[in-house]
Amino acid sequence: MLDDVTISRAIIESYYKEVLDSLESDVIICGAGPAGLCAAYFLSKEGFKVVVFERTLRPGGGLPGGGMMFNKIVIQEESKPLLDEWGIKTTHYKDNYYIASALETLGVLLSQVIKKGAQIFNCIYAEDVLVYDNKICGVVINWSAADIAGLHVDPLTARSKFVLDATGHAAEIANVLSRKSGAKLFTSTGQVIGEKPMCAEKGEKILLINTKEIFPHLYVCGMAANAVFGGQRMGPIFGGMLLSGQKAAQMIAERLRSSS
Ligand code: 48F
């Protein structure tokens, strides 16, 4: 015999336990695209407490869309070991080009991140940041549905030692920080420079250099990193996104270890 209200109680009780437990963490990652998910994987693998807020119902960002909805992704030699680590099938196309299923990559990566212990909240977005003593110490969150419906709903806050902006092309966290507090980011202009037109070769190269801290305790990875520092966009080649997430995780992990 199944009781409908018991089903509801099970969902509500377990969700609220997790959301309450997630109000304080080591790292908040804004955005569950390939870069944010990869960062979440490596930080959780190291044993850090990681919370991911993703605006949409379906995590993955631009990953499942492949290139123009042809749901394949291309990755280069350098990032193949990551897909191998996760057991994602890759097919050799030409020297330095491998193809993977966009859907398999998303499904497996998501599963790996959750199994490593990261807490992912879909349908919640970061609308603002917490800045105390000139450093980032958390984000202001709200239901995406309230935003889409245009409802006037005040947000809540979540605290963390570090925040990672993995929000893709819009670099939303860097932008909101710059716009609202006038904070000087660690860029040549002190502001978000904005991404340059498509060039996979240049964009993938510069991406790892752009993956870094942009304000005390705020890091940026993935397409947001090139948007912040004025790097090229690069379309459906995803190796750089994964490597950027991995690099951000390594940098933040080092900081967390040295502060403990
Ligand atoms: O856009 P997205 O996939 O960014 P990424 O991980 O990867 C970029 C590639 O998809 C592609 C590319 C490949 O070469 O150029 O574009 O850098 O994922 C970003 C995620 O962040 C979510 C958004 O819904 C998406 O799933 N997001 C954006 N703003 C917020 C957010 C926010 N303020 N709070 C929470 N989630």
Boltz pocket constraint, residues with backbone or C-beta under 6 A from the ligand:
constraints:
  - pocket:
      binder: B
      contacts: [[A, 30], [A, 31], [A, 32], [A, 33], [A, 34], [A, 35], [A, 36], [A, 53], [A, 54], [A, 55], [A, 56], [A, 58], [A, 59], [A, 60], [A, 61], [A, 62], [A, 63], [A, 124], [A, 125], [A, 126], [A, 127], [A, 166], [A, 167], [A, 168], [A, 169], [A, 170], [A, 172], [A, 173], [A, 221], [A, 222], [A, 223], [A, 224], [A, 233], [A, 234], [A, 235], [A, 236], [A, 237], [A, 238], [A, 241]]
      max_distance: 6.0
